[in-house]
Amino acid sequence: MSIIHVALFSWKPEVMPSDIEKLFSDIRNLKQQIPHISEIYAGENHSKWAKHYTHAVVAAFQTQEDLDAYRVHPAHKPIANLCDAYEADSIGFDFES
């Protein structure tokens, strides 16, 4: 059993593509900094069904406690704050698999 965390994003028009590229590189690097992450994927959309969302993060955790620890980890907080500052819209979804 795993806990899967999915986040979809669209960005404010003034956010530069290079800022998003750096942000997503930093997100992918979280796996080396946060031991609670089993897997993490982050990238740009290539689907015609994504509505207005352009980027996604998918992270896997062994337990709900691991996901909870990830959310408050000092390496995650500045990235989450940057996402909040850049996003025009987002949606999060967590499920067991």
N, C-alpha and C positions, 0 to 999 in steps of 0.2 A: 504494500500500500504506500502511496506517495501523496503528498499535497502539491498541487500544481497551482501556481500563481500566474495569471495572465493580466497584462496591462496594455491597453491600446491608447495611442496618443494622436492628436492633431495639434499643430503648433500655431502660435500667434504669427501673423504675417511678418513682423519685424525680426523674428528669430532667423539668424543666418544658417544656411545649410552646414557650414563648417562648425557652428556651435552644436548642432544636432549630432554630427559625426563624432565630435569629441565626447559629447555626453554618452553616446552609445558605446564608444570604445571604453569609457570609464565603467559603464554598466557591465559590459562583458568581463572586465577585470575584477569585478567584485568577488568572483568565485575564488580567486587567490587570496582575498582578504577576509572573507567571511566563511568559516568552516561549516556553517549550517546549510550552505547551498550545495545540493547534489549536482545540479546542472543549471546553466543559465544561457539563454539565447536572446539576442536583441538585434533587431534590424528593421529595414524599410519594407513596406508593403509592395507586393507584386500581384495582388489579387484585384479583380474588378468588383468584387463583392464587399470591399472594406468600408463602403460608405465614405465618410470624410477622414477616416483614420489613416495615417501615413506610416506609423511606426508601431512596433510591438516589442514587449518583453515577456518572455516565458521563463519561469524559474521553477525548479522542482526541489522539494524538501521531503525528508523522510517523515517528519511529524508536523503537526500544527505548532508545537512548541518551537521547532526550528524556524518556521515561517515567522512566528511572533518575534523571535530573537533577531532575525534578519531585519525586520521592520525598524527595530530600535538600535541596531548596530551603528557605532560611530562612523563606519565607512559608508553606510547606506544613507544616513541622514542628509549630508550635503547634496548627494545626487538626487534624492527625493525632493529636496527644496528647489533644486535647479529645474527639475521636471515641472514642479508646481509653477515656477516663474515663467517657463517657456510655453506651457500648454494653453491651447485655446479650449481644448476639450480632452477628456480622458475617461476611460472606464476600466475598472478592475474586476476580476472574477477569479475566485479561488474554488478549487474542487478537489475531491479525493479521486485517485485513480488506482 
